[in-house]
């Protein structure tokens, strides 16, 4: 209301705090910690109304004074349902990373966790790559569903992730399969060191850039017992000829495939298919224009031709995300069954 104060949220270490600055005095001040997904300022400027969630709790609406203080919940839409579930909060784990960096991970343990038992584990790899895992609820790739199946879940925010400074985010451009891959491997090292994780039963799964990373992992290490690749790039040059987002591909590789052929070849998982031995589930949607379905088909055909245990889950009515409820149910059932087959 004063036509001077600007409120905004921004990623910071796996959260989305609310900040403010002003036109007259451009100094940034943090107003609210946590995971503010959507927010508005009341007309009198006295209150912030926002939604908040966590990896353990779906979104609810809250309010808090713009001067600070404790937040008050305005909705309890999920209380009754969540009271019936045994969910563990995500643990904040920092592991060594490439280039001397420290990498933030979220780790979730299964319900009824017993530290004296040995559990299988899964590394989930986020998309983007200029994105991040956050301590927020989601209905696609819900980490609690993997944990409920009996898996320890590790979610690394590798080089390229947002919320750790611009230099950290920009490092990945031109280095797909480089520092980010090392970060994921070091997160897996940490998992293997945990006394309650069976290091012979660890898998990896990811979508979009996470799918690319799974494809890259498949050609560079056999440490994982099973892999799941959803909408991942497999052949970098043909990807350029199919995707609707040319600017992104040119930015990440420094140009076009005819001018920067070496850069495209360097980052292409297809150049390492001869090394793949790990069983893979490949998932793709026909309506995916970001990473078109041909990428998944090429990978699946290569694995089938080489005799690598593999399966292709095809959605004729989905795009880059699986959004229809019945398709989401099929997705989870297929992915979890594939993991169980090789990790249990």
HELIX and SHEET records of a PDB file:
HELIX    1   1 UNK A   79  UNK A   83  1                                   5    
HELIX    2   2 UNK A   98  UNK A  100  5                                   3    
HELIX    3   3 UNK A  143  UNK A  148  1                                   6    
HELIX    4   4 UNK A  166  UNK A  170  1                                   5    
HELIX    5   5 UNK A  179  UNK A  193  1                                  15    
HELIX    6   6 UNK A  209  UNK A  218  1                                  10    
HELIX    7   7 UNK A  236  UNK A  242  1                                   7    
HELIX    8   8 UNK A  246  UNK A  253  1                                   8    
HELIX    9   9 UNK A  261  UNK A  266  1                                   6    
HELIX   10  10 UNK A  269  UNK A  275  5                                   7    
HELIX   11  11 UNK A  293  UNK A  306  1                                  14    
HELIX   12  12 UNK A  325  UNK A  343  1                                  19    
SHEET    1   A 3 UNK A   5  UNK A  12  0                                        
SHEET    2   A 3 UNK A  15  UNK A  22 -1                                        
SHEET    3   A 3 UNK A  29  UNK A  32 -1                                        
SHEET    1   B 4 UNK A  36  UNK A  41  0                                        
SHEET    2   B 4 UNK A  47  UNK A  52 -1                                        
SHEET    3   B 4 UNK A  60  UNK A  65 -1                                        
SHEET    4   B 4 UNK A  72  UNK A  73 -1                                        
SHEET    1   C 8 UNK A  91  UNK A  96  0                                        
SHEET    2   C 8 UNK A 102  UNK A 108 -1                                        
SHEET    3   C 8 UNK A 151  UNK A 157 -1                                        
SHEET    4   C 8 UNK A 119  UNK A 125  1                                        
SHEET    5   C 8 UNK A 197  UNK A 207  1                                        
SHEET    6   C 8 UNK A 226  UNK A 230  1                                        
SHEET    7   C 8 UNK A 279  UNK A 285  1                                        
SHEET    8   C 8 UNK A 310  UNK A 315  1                                        
END                                                                             
